[in-house]
Amino acid sequence: MKHYTYDEWQQYVKNEINENTREELESHLYTCDQCLEAYLQAVSANESSLPVLSSESNFTDQVMAMVMPSTVPHTVTDISTVPAVPSVPDTEDVDTEDDTKDNTQKFSEIKKKRFYQQAVFHYILAAAATILLMFTGAFQSLVSYANSLESPLNIQEKKPSVTEGVINKTFAWMDSLEKKEADKK
């Protein structure tokens, strides 16, 4: 990865480079933290030469006014200004004023989520399912099934190891030797 120098970032901040190089530098900023740090240093060094905003909120409003028409040209802020859609043949005809009011009401109803699409409904449903499974014993049968899977491992572990067998036989042999010695006396 190529890192740009502090001087190149100074030129970028002062707008002294061509458009292609500017685009390269901008795309590089997204991927390189080291160059981002150099860029921020260049900006802070040239802070006095950058324009000062007298009213930040005015500036923001002006920018938004210029951006909004170009990015979203056909937005509707008031639903009542939208012309009524002709009725479908199998529905009843209504006056256009009533139709506009109905469209507004339908639009507001569509915006509301149905009860089964809300998170609270999902939580209640999950709690009810959990309680149902608890009372039917489904969790208990899962526990017993898990224990039955573990029990063959425990049976294998109860088998004495070779070392224990050798030790037991050695003690038994030593006991028998002691018994023979005691019988000889």
WOBEL-V960810 format. One record per residue. RES is the residue in three letters. PHI is phi as a letter, one per 40 degrees, with the letter a starting at -180 (* if undefined). Layout:
BEGIN
res->(RES RES)
phi->(PHI PHI)
END
This chain:
BEGIN
res->(MET LYS HIS TYR THR TYR ASP GLU TRP GLN GLN TYR VAL LYS ASN GLU ILE ASN GLU ASN THR ARG GLU GLU LEU GLU SER HIS LEU TYR THR CYS ASP GLN CYS LEU GLU ALA TYR LEU GLN ALA VAL SER ALA ASN GLU SER SER LEU PRO VAL LEU SER SER GLU SER ASN PHE THR ASP GLN VAL MET ALA MET VAL MET PRO SER THR VAL PRO HIS THR VAL THR ASP ILE SER THR VAL PRO ALA VAL PRO SER VAL PRO ASP THR GLU ASP VAL ASP THR GLU ASP ASP THR LYS ASP ASN THR GLN LYS PHE SER GLU ILE LYS LYS LYS ARG PHE TYR GLN GLN ALA VAL PHE HIS TYR ILE LEU ALA ALA ALA ALA THR ILE LEU LEU MET PHE THR GLY ALA PHE GLN SER LEU VAL SER TYR ALA ASN SER LEU GLU SER PRO LEU ASN ILE GLN GLU LYS LYS PRO SER VAL THR GLU GLY VAL ILE ASN LYS THR PHE ALA TRP MET ASP SER LEU GLU LYS LYS GLU ALA ASP LYS LYS)
phi->(* c b c c c c c c c c c c c g b b c c c c c c c c c c c c c b b c c c c c c c c c c c c c b d c c c c b c c b c c c c c c c c c c c c d c c c b c b c b c b c c c c c c c c c c d c b c c b d c c c c c c c c c c c c c c c c c c c c c b c c c c c c c c c c c c c c c c c c c g c c c c c c c c c c c c c c d c c c c c c c c c c c c c c c c c c c c c c c c c c c c c c c c c)
END
